[in-house]
């Protein structure tokens, strides 16, 4: 079972006229979700890493594919927490 999201999957979820980045007041938001600080971005990196870890624990064949993205995401999560939180 392959749970990987491809660019084709993302393209199908967008409709003409959709904008990925929108300006809301003085904040830049993605898909109408405004982030208040770098801690929010750090949490996103952590959530993505945990999602990949869960997938790797459930499907052993994904472990080799996911290890480097997991380490990348965890590193950025730690960096942002050390710098801005």
Secondary structure by P-SEA (a helix, b strand, c coil): ccccccaaaaaaaccccccccccccccccccccccccaaaaaaaaaaaaaaaaaaaaaccccccccaaaaaaaaaaaaaaaaccc
